[in-house]
Amino acid sequence: MSNWKIFKTKIEVFTHPNADALNIGKVGTYQVVVQKGLYQTGDVVVFAPEKSILTGDIKDAFQTYLAGPDNDRVKSIRLRGELSCGIIIPKELVPDFDKYELDEDISLALGITKYEPVIPAQLAGKVSAFDMPYIGKHDCEHATVYVNDLVQGERVVISEKLHGCCDENTILITEDGEKTIKEICDTKYKGMVLSFDVDKEIVEYDKIINHDIQENIDNWFLIELEDGTEIKLTDNHRVYLPELNCYRAVSEIKEGDYFLLKR
């Protein structure tokens, strides 16, 4: 069931790490970037999350930040590197602001609806937990174990460890044809795999930079598509959501979210 709603809540305000004129706000479980000084921790606000379809004066007030063919849909955006997952609607645009309770859904009163994309049958799906036995091992070293081996001014190469796993039977498209992840790891395959470049927004082949078989896994999720296809991923595996232009962990994706899948 969807958790989407337009609601009143108290905001928590934090310093934006990359912008002097912006703050970061926490509203419910959402993060939103706001103008510095506009809100203080404890202020009561009305929040519209991503996928909200705006109308009237509220739509007009946020034209710069809206998406969709009618330029009326709230989307997640990054402002100076920080994700903003919705908008705060000014009090003056909320009739009878004071009569609504905290956390009450006021979408109907404001004429705001949820964006419901037409999902092709082969992409629609739902997420459910998948039980797997617990096995214990992790062979990825943390950078701190080498901290005493580095000297001031030494040039180093830094890579990001992205947590999360695909099931060993997941098929990847390589320059040499389809291969399972198990086959790629067992043979230490050094070819290129089909990937998605977020910055260029293109699908292209890219190099495999490491082979890592993780056995410390008991947190599988099963993504089941309407055509019966099943994909097993760990809860912390990140998938790219093109509608939101961001990555999210599997445990955070919602029913109706798009994600990229190459068949």
C-alpha positions in Angstrom: 0.0 0.0 0.0 1.3 3.4 -0.9 2.4 5.8 1.9 1.9 8.9 -0.3 -0.1 11.7 1.2 -0.1 15.5 1.6 0.3 16.2 5.3 1.0 18.7 8.1 4.1 18.0 10.2 6.8 19.6 12.2 10.1 20.2 10.4 13.6 19.6 11.7 16.2 22.0 10.2 19.9 21.2 9.6 22.8 23.0 8.0 23.3 22.3 4.3 27.0 21.1 3.9 27.5 22.7 0.4 25.4 25.9 0.4 25.4 29.0 2.7 21.9 30.0 1.5 20.2 26.7 1.9 19.2 24.4 4.8 18.2 20.8 4.9 14.8 19.9 6.4 13.5 16.6 7.7 9.7 16.2 7.3 8.4 12.9 8.4 10.6 10.4 6.7 11.5 12.8 3.8 14.4 15.1 3.2 13.8 18.5 1.6 16.1 21.4 0.8 14.8 24.8 1.8 15.9 28.4 1.8 18.1 29.2 4.8 16.2 31.0 7.6 12.7 30.3 6.1 12.0 27.6 8.7 13.1 26.8 12.2 13.0 23.4 13.9 9.5 22.8 15.3 7.7 24.9 12.7 4.5 23.3 11.4 4.5 22.9 7.6 2.5 21.2 4.8 4.6 18.8 2.8 3.9 17.4 -0.7 6.2 14.5 -1.6 7.5 13.4 -5.0 4.8 12.1 -7.4 2.4 14.8 -6.3 0.3 16.4 -9.1 -0.3 20.0 -8.3 -3.0 22.4 -9.5 -3.9 26.0 -9.3 -1.9 28.5 -7.3 0.2 25.8 -5.7 1.3 24.6 -9.1 2.0 28.2 -10.3 4.2 28.8 -7.2 6.5 25.9 -8.0 6.7 25.9 -11.9 10.5 26.0 -11.9 10.8 22.7 -10.0 8.0 20.6 -11.6 8.2 17.8 -14.1 5.9 16.0 -16.6 4.3 17.0 -19.9 1.9 19.4 -18.1 4.7 20.7 -15.8 2.7 19.8 -12.7 4.4 16.8 -11.0 6.7 17.1 -8.0 9.9 15.2 -8.5 13.1 14.6 -6.4 15.9 16.9 -7.4 19.4 17.6 -6.1 20.2 21.1 -4.8 23.9 21.6 -4.3 24.4 17.9 -3.9 21.6 17.2 -1.5 18.4 15.3 -2.4 15.2 17.2 -2.0 12.2 14.7 -2.1 9.3 17.1 -2.3 8.1 20.6 -1.6 6.8 22.6 1.4 3.6 24.4 0.5 3.4 27.9 1.9 0.7 28.5 4.6 -1.0 31.2 2.5 -1.7 28.5 -0.2 -3.4 26.2 2.3 -7.0 27.3 3.1 -8.0 26.8 6.8 -4.4 25.7 7.6 -5.0 25.6 11.4 -8.0 23.3 11.3 -6.0 20.3 10.1 -4.3 17.9 12.4 -0.6 16.8 12.3 -0.1 13.9 9.9 -3.6 14.2 8.5 -3.9 13.6 4.8 -5.2 16.8 3.2 -4.6 16.0 -0.4 -8.3 16.0 -1.2 -8.8 19.4 0.4 -5.9 20.9 -1.7 -6.9 19.1 -5.0 -3.6 17.3 -5.1 -3.4 13.8 -6.5 -0.7 11.1 -6.8 1.0 10.6 -10.1 0.2 7.1 -11.4 2.4 6.2 -14.4 1.1 3.8 -17.0 3.5 0.9 -16.3 4.2 -1.5 -19.2 3.2 -5.1 -18.2 6.8 -6.3 -18.4 8.0 -3.6 -15.9 5.3 -3.6 -13.3 6.1 -5.5 -10.2 5.9 -5.7 -6.4 8.6 -6.3 -3.7 8.4 -8.9 -1.0 10.9 -10.3 1.5 12.8 -13.4 0.5 14.3 -15.7 3.1 17.8 -17.1 2.6 20.0 -18.9 5.0 22.7 -17.0 6.8 26.3 -17.7 5.8 29.3 -15.8 7.2 32.1 -14.1 5.3 33.0 -10.7 3.8 36.3 -10.3 2.0 36.2 -6.5 1.3 38.8 -4.6 3.4 38.1 -1.2 4.9 40.5 1.7 4.0 41.2 2.3 7.7 43.4 -0.8 7.9 45.9 1.0 5.7 45.9 4.3 7.5 49.3 3.9 9.0 50.8 2.9 5.6 50.1 6.3 4.0 52.3 9.3 4.2 51.4 13.0 4.0 51.1 14.1 0.3 51.0 10.6 -1.1 48.7 10.3 -4.1 46.1 7.6 -3.7 43.1 6.2 -5.7 39.8 6.2 -3.8 36.9 4.0 -4.8 33.4 3.8 -3.3 32.2 0.5 -1.9 28.6 0.1 -2.9 27.0 -2.4 -0.6 24.4 -4.8 -1.9 24.3 -8.0 -3.9 22.5 -9.7 -6.7 21.7 -13.4 -6.6 24.4 -15.5 -8.2 22.0 -16.7 -10.9 21.3 -13.1 -12.1 22.2 -12.8 -15.8 24.4 -9.9 -17.0 24.9 -9.0 -20.6 28.6 -9.0 -21.4 30.5 -8.2 -24.6 30.8 -12.0 -24.9 27.1 -12.7 -24.4 25.0 -13.5 -21.4 26.7 -14.7 -18.2 25.5 -15.3 -14.7 27.2 -13.5 -11.8 28.4 -16.8 -10.5 30.1 -17.5 -13.8 31.7 -14.1 -14.0 33.1 -14.4 -10.4 34.2 -18.0 -10.7 36.1 -17.4 -13.9 37.3 -13.9 -12.9 35.9 -12.7 -16.2 37.7 -9.5 -17.3 35.5 -8.4 -20.1 32.9 -5.6 -20.2 29.3 -5.6 -19.0 26.3 -3.6 -20.2 25.9 -0.7 -17.8 24.0 2.6 -17.5 25.9 5.8 -17.3 23.9 8.1 -15.1 25.7 11.3 -16.1 25.5 10.6 -19.9 22.1 8.9 -19.6 23.2 6.2 -22.0 23.5 2.4 -21.9 27.1 1.3 -22.7 29.6 -1.4 -22.0 31.9 -0.8 -19.0 34.8 -2.6 -17.4 34.5 -5.0 -14.4 36.8 -3.5 -11.8 36.5 -6.2 -9.1 35.1 -9.7 -8.4 33.6 -10.0 -4.9 31.6 -13.0 -3.7 29.8 -12.1 -0.5 28.5 -14.9 1.7 27.3 -12.8 4.7 23.8 -12.5 3.4 20.4 -13.0 5.0 18.6 -10.0 3.8 17.3 -10.9 0.4 14.3 -9.2 -1.3 12.4 -10.7 -4.1 11.2 -8.4 -6.9 8.5 -10.1 -8.8 7.3 -8.6 -12.1 3.8 -9.1 -13.5 5.1 -11.4 -16.3 6.5 -13.8 -13.6 10.1 -12.7 -13.8 11.8 -12.6 -10.4 14.9 -10.7 -9.4 16.6 -11.3 -6.1 18.6 -8.4 -4.5 19.7 -7.6 -1.0 17.9 -4.8 0.8 20.9 -2.5 0.6 21.5 -3.0 -3.1 20.9 0.3 -4.9 18.8 0.5 -8.1 18.5 3.5 -10.4 15.1 5.1 -10.6 14.9 7.1 -13.8 11.6 8.9 -12.8 13.4 10.3 -9.7 16.9 10.6 -11.3 18.5 8.9 -8.3 19.6 5.6 -6.8 17.7 4.0 -3.9 18.2 0.9 -1.8 15.9 -1.9 -2.6 14.4 -1.6 0.9 13.3 2.0 0.1 11.7 1.5 -3.3 7.9 1.7 -3.5 5.2 0.0 -5.4 4.9 1.8 -8.8 8.5 3.0 -8.9 10.3 2.5 -12.3 13.7 1.0 -12.4 16.0 0.1 -15.3 15.9 -3.5 -16.5 17.6 -4.8 -19.6 16.0 -8.0 -21.0 
